Amino acid sequence: MSDERQSREPDELITSPANPALKLARSLRRRRVRHRERAILVEGSRAIQSALDNGVRFRTLFIDASRVSDVDVQLLASLREAAQRVLLIDGPLFQQITESEHPQPLVAICDMLDADLPPDCAFVVALDGVRDPGNLGTLVRTCAAAGADGLALLRGSVDLYNPKAVRASAGAIFAIPARSYAHLDEVITRCFQERPQIVVADSDSETAYDAVNWRVPSLLIIGGEADGVSAEVRTYADLAVRIPMAPGVESLNAAVAGSIIAFEVARQRRLDL
């Protein structure tokens, strides 16, 4: 344990809703506050373990005082060493900083990541107007599992660090480069050595997703839940692909469609999955 951590006071017990750390945690549900403070709220052991494994800086760790014994002993020891401050929170107050109906006993305030995507990508997924945080979190998790080089969020998409998106990613948000970009041009020039094959998911296309050669550098664009890929972004596309479905089914949601195509890319690239 570091000298810095040894010199700190023992875990503090917080019983007042007016505590500044609690007030900050509650306010991080708002995008404006997250980006002003460059901080995010991370909930649950799995996501917090992923943040720890990926070197994310912990500002404050909150522990439900009534359930300390439920936390893995080794994880708790590592977190007590890593976090700048550790607070034990009275049970009802702990509920105020989590949006889960049955929350785990750990929540943390961590630094917001600020890493760009690599400059030599082979496969990137871009989201155009995906507004549901659950879909975003699932797609982050899928991209990490399918071996994508990164995830790019275009204008109109939900904030990458929305607490529901972070929770839905199950910690994958710390394991794969992901960032918002103002324009698709920026994604292309920053992430690829040369112009990639640009593919949009479109249920009206005549080309099946598994009929495409995904072994070349590729940028897959998944559109929003209601309107799909925007007309502006479509002008960049080299082709559109669909996922064949049974009659009577119009489309899949963004997370499912993106997941199916991403794992076809992984299969063609012969990743060890």
C-alpha positions in Angstrom: 0.0 0.0 0.0 1.3 3.4 -0.9 2.5 5.9 1.8 -0.2 8.3 0.4 -3.0 5.9 1.1 -1.6 5.0 4.5 -1.6 8.6 5.5 -5.3 9.0 4.8 -8.1 8.8 7.3 -10.1 5.6 7.6 -13.2 5.2 5.4 -15.7 8.0 6.2 -19.3 7.3 7.0 -21.7 9.7 5.3 -25.2 10.1 6.6 -26.2 13.5 5.1 -27.7 14.0 1.6 -26.0 17.4 1.6 -22.5 15.8 1.5 -20.6 17.4 -1.5 -19.4 14.1 -2.8 -22.9 12.7 -2.9 -24.2 15.9 -4.5 -21.6 15.6 -7.2 -22.4 11.9 -7.8 -26.1 12.7 -8.3 -25.3 15.6 -10.6 -23.2 13.3 -12.9 -26.4 12.0 -14.3 -26.4 15.2 -16.4 -24.2 15.3 -19.5 -23.3 19.0 -19.0 -21.9 18.3 -15.5 -20.0 15.1 -16.6 -18.1 17.0 -19.3 -17.5 20.1 -17.1 -16.1 17.9 -14.3 -14.4 15.5 -16.8 -15.8 12.7 -14.5 -18.2 9.8 -14.8 -20.2 7.6 -12.6 -19.4 3.9 -12.6 -21.7 1.3 -11.0 -21.2 -2.3 -10.0 -18.2 -4.6 -9.3 -17.7 -5.7 -12.9 -17.5 -2.3 -14.4 -15.4 -1.0 -11.5 -13.0 -3.9 -11.8 -12.6 -3.2 -15.6 -11.9 0.5 -14.8 -9.3 -0.6 -12.3 -7.7 -3.1 -14.7 -7.5 -0.4 -17.4 -5.7 2.2 -15.3 -8.7 4.6 -14.9 -8.2 7.1 -12.1 -10.7 6.8 -9.2 -11.6 10.0 -7.5 -14.2 8.7 -5.0 -15.4 5.2 -4.1 -18.8 4.8 -2.5 -19.7 1.7 -0.6 -23.1 0.8 0.8 -22.3 0.7 4.5 -24.9 -2.1 5.1 -23.3 -4.4 2.5 -19.6 -4.0 2.8 -19.3 -7.8 3.5 -20.9 -8.5 0.0 -17.9 -6.9 -1.8 -15.0 -9.2 -2.9 -12.2 -8.8 -0.3 -9.4 -8.6 -2.9 -11.3 -6.1 -5.1 -12.1 -3.9 -2.1 -8.5 -3.8 -1.0 -7.3 -2.8 -4.4 -10.0 -0.1 -4.6 -9.1 1.3 -1.2 -5.5 1.7 -2.4 -6.5 3.2 -5.8 -9.2 5.6 -4.8 -8.4 9.1 -3.6 -11.3 8.9 -1.1 -13.5 6.0 0.2 -16.9 6.8 1.6 -19.3 4.5 3.4 -22.8 5.5 2.6 -26.0 4.9 4.6 -28.2 2.5 2.6 -31.1 4.9 1.7 -28.6 7.5 0.6 -26.7 5.0 -1.5 -29.9 4.4 -3.5 -29.8 8.1 -4.5 -26.6 7.7 -6.6 -27.6 4.5 -8.5 -30.3 4.0 -11.0 -30.5 0.2 -10.6 -33.5 -1.2 -8.9 -31.3 -3.7 -7.1 -27.9 -2.1 -7.1 -24.6 -3.7 -6.2 -22.9 -2.1 -3.2 -20.2 -0.2 -5.1 -20.3 3.1 -7.1 -17.3 5.2 -8.1 -16.6 8.6 -9.6 -13.8 8.1 -12.1 -11.9 10.3 -14.5 -13.5 10.6 -17.9 -11.4 8.9 -20.6 -9.9 11.1 -23.3 -8.2 8.7 -25.7 -8.6 8.9 -29.5 -9.0 5.9 -31.6 -5.8 4.3 -33.1 -4.6 5.9 -36.4 -4.2 2.5 -38.1 -7.6 0.8 -37.6 -8.9 -2.1 -39.7 -12.4 -2.2 -38.4 -14.4 0.6 -36.7 -18.1 0.9 -35.8 -19.7 4.3 -36.0 -23.1 5.2 -34.5 -25.2 7.7 -36.3 -28.0 9.0 -34.1 -28.2 6.0 -31.7 -30.0 7.6 -28.8 -30.8 4.7 -26.5 -28.1 4.3 -23.8 -28.9 0.6 -23.4 -28.2 0.1 -27.1 -25.0 2.1 -26.9 -23.7 0.1 -23.9 -24.5 -3.1 -25.7 -22.7 -2.0 -28.8 -19.7 -1.0 -26.8 -19.6 -4.4 -25.3 -20.1 -6.1 -28.7 -17.3 -4.1 -30.3 -14.9 -5.1 -27.6 -15.9 -8.7 -27.8 -15.8 -8.9 -31.6 -12.3 -7.3 -31.7 -13.2 -4.0 -33.3 -10.5 -1.4 -33.1 -12.8 1.3 -31.8 -16.3 2.8 -31.6 -17.1 6.3 -33.0 -20.1 8.3 -32.0 -21.5 10.8 -34.5 -23.7 13.8 -33.9 -27.1 12.9 -32.5 -26.0 9.9 -30.5 -26.4 9.5 -26.8 -23.5 10.6 -24.6 -20.9 7.8 -24.3 -20.7 8.3 -20.6 -24.4 8.3 -19.8 -24.6 6.2 -16.6 -27.1 3.7 -18.2 -24.7 3.3 -21.2 -21.7 2.7 -18.9 -23.7 0.2 -16.9 -24.9 -1.6 -20.0 -21.4 -1.9 -21.4 -20.5 -4.1 -18.4 -17.1 -2.5 -18.1 -16.2 -2.8 -21.8 -16.2 1.0 -22.1 -12.8 0.9 -20.5 -11.5 -1.9 -22.7 -12.0 -0.4 -26.2 -11.2 3.0 -27.6 -14.5 5.0 -28.0 -15.0 8.7 -28.6 -17.5 11.2 -30.1 -16.6 12.9 -33.4 -18.2 16.0 -35.0 -18.1 14.6 -38.5 -17.6 11.3 -40.3 -14.6 12.9 -42.2 -12.8 13.2 -38.9 -13.3 9.4 -38.2 -12.0 8.5 -41.6 -8.9 10.7 -41.5 -7.9 10.0 -37.9 -8.6 6.2 -37.8 -7.5 4.9 -41.2 -4.2 5.0 -43.2 -6.3 5.2 -46.4 -10.0 5.5 -47.1 -11.8 2.4 -45.7 -14.7 0.5 -47.2 -17.7 2.4 -45.7 -20.8 0.2 -45.1 -24.2 1.2 -43.7 -26.7 -1.1 -42.1 -30.0 -0.8 -44.0 -32.9 -3.3 -43.8 -34.0 -2.3 -47.4 -30.7 -3.2 -49.0 -30.4 -6.1 -51.4 -27.0 -7.1 -50.2 -26.7 -9.5 -47.3 -24.3 -8.6 -44.5 -22.3 -11.9 -44.9 -21.9 -11.4 -48.7 -19.4 -8.5 -48.1 -15.6 -8.9 -48.0 -14.9 -7.6 -44.4 -11.2 -8.5 -44.6 -10.4 -5.1 -46.1 -10.2 -2.0 -43.8 -13.9 -1.2 -43.0 -16.1 1.4 -41.3 -19.5 0.1 -40.4 -22.2 2.6 -39.7 -25.2 1.8 -37.5 -28.1 4.2 -37.6 -30.6 5.4 -35.0 -33.5 3.4 -33.7 -36.2 5.5 -35.4 -34.6 6.9 -38.6 -31.6 4.7 -39.4 -28.5 6.2 -41.0 -28.9 9.9 -41.9 -29.0 11.1 -45.5 -25.8 13.1 -45.0 -23.9 10.1 -43.7 -25.3 7.8 -46.5 -23.5 9.9 -49.1 -20.2 8.5 -47.8 -21.3 4.8 -48.1 -19.8 2.4 -50.6 -22.6 -0.1 -50.0 -25.5 -0.9 -47.7 -26.1 -4.3 -46.1 -29.2 -6.0 -44.6 -29.7 -8.9 -42.2 -32.1 -11.4 -43.7 -35.2 -11.9 -41.5 -38.4 -14.0 -41.5 -41.4 -12.4 -43.3 -43.3 -9.9 -41.3 -40.4 -8.6 -39.4 -39.3 -5.1 -40.5 -36.1 -4.6 -38.7 -33.9 -5.3 -35.7 -32.8 -2.7 -33.1 -29.5 -1.0 -33.4 -27.7 -3.1 -30.8 -28.8 -6.5 -32.3 -28.1 -5.5 -35.9 -24.7 -4.1 -35.0 -23.8 -7.2 -33.0 -24.7 -9.6 -35.8 -22.7 -7.7 -38.4 -19.7 -7.2 -36.0 -19.4 -10.9 -35.4 -19.5 -11.6 -39.1 -16.6 -9.3 -39.5 -14.8 -11.2 -36.7 -15.5 -14.5 -38.4 -14.1 -13.4 -41.7 -11.1 -12.0 -40.0 -10.6 -15.3 -38.3 -10.3 -13.9 -34.8 -9.9 -16.4 -32.0 -13.5 -16.2 -30.7 
